[in-house]
Amino acid sequence: MKKILATILACLSVSAHSIDLSNLVNQSQSIVDTFDAGIQRVGGMESLAHNGYIAPVGTVDESKLTYEQAQAYNDALQMTTEAVYTMTANEFVDEQVEEAKIELNTAISAFVGASEVLIEAVVINEMAESAQESGDAIEAQEVQAYIADNNVEITDVHVDVYNDSLDAVEETAQTYAAFVAVQSDEGLVQDMQAEVDMMGEDFLNAYDASFDANSGYATMSFHTTDIVLFYSLEDAFVSAGDVLGAGQESEFYTTSPTGDDCFFDYCEEQYAY
C-alpha cells in the first residue's frame, strides 16, 4: 500500500503518557460504595419509621464518608486533571474500525427496513407463479385477495428510499473495509506511527478519518496542525463479481426472502403432508 505524507504547515509537539485511570476508578468507587451504603440505610430507616420501628444507635456509622476517602478522591481528581494522554496508531485504527462497523450495521438495518415493500413483491411473485402453473382459479382469487388486503404497491418514495439505502450500504461497507484493510496491514500501521512520531504529533489529535472509494485513498487530519496523511488502498479493491460471489454464500443472503426457500415457512407446510 502506497502512502503519501502531505505537509502543509509545521507540526506541533505534544507530550504524552500512557492512559491509566485506575487510581481514579478505585477512589471514586470507594465514594460510590459509601454513598450506596448511606442511601440503603436512609431508605431503610425511613421505611421502618413509618411503621414505628426504631433503628439502633450507630446504624449510619458504617456508611459515613471519611476525610481520608475524600482526600484520596480529590488527589485522584488532581492527578487525572494534570495527566496528558496519548493514542497509538493501533488504537486509533481500531477505533475507526469499530465506528465504521457501527455505521455499516446501521445502513444494513435501514436497507432491511426499506425492503419491506419488496418482500411483499416476493410474496406476490410466488403466489402468482403458483397460480399460473396450476391454472387454479381459486389460487388466482387468493392472489387478488392478497393484493386487496395488503399494501403492496411500490411508490416513487419506496423506490427512492430503497435505492438510497443501497447506496448507503455500499459507501459504509467500503469505508469499513478500508479501515479493516489498514488494521490488517501491520507494516502500514507501523509506518503511520513512525510518521506521526516524526511529526511530533499524536493520534489523540487525529480526526476526520475518511475513505474515498473513487480515488481509493484514506485520509486523516489533525486538530492541532494542517498536516494531512493520505494512504492508497488500491490493492484492497475486489471486483463486482467477487462481491456477488461472496454475497451468494453469505448468511445475509441464504436467510433472506429470495435466498431461503423456507423464509415464508413454506417448508413447514410442505413437510406437514
N, C-alpha and C positions, 0 to 999 in steps of 0.2 A: 504494500500500500504506500503510495507516494504521499509526501507531505510537504507543505509549503508554509513557511513562517513569514507572515507579512508584518513588518514592524513599521508603525506609523509615527509613534512618539516614543520617547524613552520611557521605560517602565519604572515602577516604584518598588522600593524594597519593603518586604513585610516580614517581621519576625514572627515565629510560630512555635508552639509547643504541642505535645500530644494532648488529645482530649481526655480528660479524667475528671468526671463529676462524682466520683464515688464518695468523697467526703461530704459533699452537699446532699447527696442521696441519703447517706446514713444519718446525718444530723437532722435533716428535715423529716425523715421517717420517725426519728425519736420524738419530735414535736407532734407529729400526726398521731402516733400511738398514745401519747399522753393526752392529747386533746380528745381522741376517741374514747379513752377510758373515762374522762370527765363527762362527756356527753352521755355515756351509758349510765353513769351514776346519777346525774341530774335527772335524766329521764325516769330512772327507777324510783328515785325519791319523790319526784312529782307525782308519778302514777300511784305509788303506795300511800302517799299522804292523803290523797282523796278518800281513801278507804280507812283512814285512821291508823295506819301502820307507821311506826317511828323508826327511822334509820338509826343505827348505833353511832356513838361518838367516834369520829375518825374515819367515817365512811369515805370521805373525799380525799383523805391524805395521800393515798397511792396514785391519785390522778392529778396531783399538783405539779406544776411546772417548776423546775429548779433553776437557780441562777446559772448553774454550770451548763445546763441544757441550752439556755438562751444564749450564753456567751459562745458556746461551741457552734451553735447555729449561725450566729452573727459573724463569727470568724470564717465559717464556710462560705457565707454570702460574699464577704470581702475578697476571699481568695478567688472565687468564681468571677467576681467583677473585674479583678485585676488580670486574670488569665487571658492569654491570646491563643486562640485555637487555629488549627490548620486542617486542611483536607488534602489527601493524596490523589494522584491521578486515578488509581484503582477505585477509591471511594467515590470520586466524582462520577466516573463512568458507571459504576454500579448503581448510583442514584439515578442517573439518566435512563438506564435500562429499566429500572422499576417504574419510573414515571411514564416512560413510553409504553410500557406494558399495560399500565392502567388506562392510558389513552386508547390503546388498541381494543382493550376489553369493552370500554365504553362505546366505541364505534361499532363493534360487533353487536352489542346489545341494541344499539339504535337500528342496525340493519335487520335484526330479528323482529323488532317492533314494526319496522316499515314493510316487512314481508307478510304481514297478516292477510292483506287482501290478495296477495299472490298465492298464499296457501289455499285460499278459497278457490282460486283458479285450478289448483291441483286437484281438489275435490271434484269440481265441476268436470274437469277433463276425464277423470277416472269413471265418474258416473255416466257421462255422455258416451265414452268409449265402450263401456259395458253394454249400454242400451243399444248402441249402434250395432255391435257384434251380435247381440242376441235377437234384435228385431222385436223385442218385447215392448208392447205399448205401455204396460204398467211401469216398467223401468223408465220409459220416456216421460211418463207423467210424474215420476218421482224426481226426475231432473227438473221439470217445470216447477214442482212444489218447492224444491230446494232453492231455486232461483228466486221464487216469490217470497219465501220465508226468511231469506238471509240477505245481508247487504254485500253483494258480490261484485258490483260494478267497479271498474277501475277508473278513477277520475284523473284529470291532469295533475291534481295535487298529489295523488298517490304516486303517479309516475315520477314527479319531481323529487318527492321525499325518498322514494326508493333509490333513484339514481344518485341522489346526493349522499345517501348512506353508503353506497358502494364506493363513491369517491373518497369518503372519509375513511373507510376501511383500508383502501389502497394507500392513502397518504400515511395513516398511522402505522400500518404494517411496515411500510418502507422505512419510516423513522425508527421503529422498534428494531427492525432487522439491522439497520445501520449501526445502532449503538451496541447491539449484541455482537456484531462483527468486530467492532473496536474492542469490546470487552474480551473477545476470544483471541485477539492478537496481542500476546504478551510483549512482543518486541515493540509494537506501536505504542502501547501504554507506557512502557519504559522510556521510549523516546519523548512522549508527551511530558512525563515527569521531569526528564532531563532538560527539556526546553524551557519549561516553566521555572525550574530552579535557576537556570542560567539567566532568565529574565528578572529574577528576584521577586517573582510573583508567587501566588498561592491559589490552588484550586478552590479555596473557600470564597475567593473573589470572582470566580468564573460564573457566567450566566449566559442565557440565550444560546444554549447549545441546540443546534438545529441541523436538519439534513434536507438538502435539495436534490430530489431524485433526477431532475432534469440535468443538473450539472454533475451530479454524482459526488458532491462534496459535502462533508460535515463541517460545520463551523462552530467556533467557540469564542466568545468575547469575555472581557473582564470589566468589573465595575470601576477598577482603580487605574486603568490605563486604556489607551486606544489600540493596544495590540490585539490582533485577531489571528487565531490559528485556523488553518484550513487543512483538511485531510481528505484525500481522494479515496473513495471506496468502490472504484470501478470494478475491482476484482471480486466484489461480493455480489454483483448482479447475476441473476439467473434469467432464463428465458420464460416467456409466457407458457410455453409447453411444459416446462419444469413445474411451474405453479399449478397448471391444470392437472398434471400427473399426481403431484402431492395432494392436491385437493380431493381427487377421486379416492385416495386412500385415507383421507383424514376422518377422524371421528365426527367432526362437524358435519361432513357430507353424508357419511354412512348412517347417521342417525337423523337425517333430515327428511322433510316431506318428499323430496324427489329421489333421495338415495337409499331410503329404507322402505322396503315393500310392506313392512309391518307398522309403519308410522301411525296409520289411522286404525290400528287394531284389526285390519282385515285378516291377518294371520290367525288371530284367535277365533274369528268367525269360521275360517276355513278348517282349523283343527277341531272345531266343535262338532263337525259332522263325521 
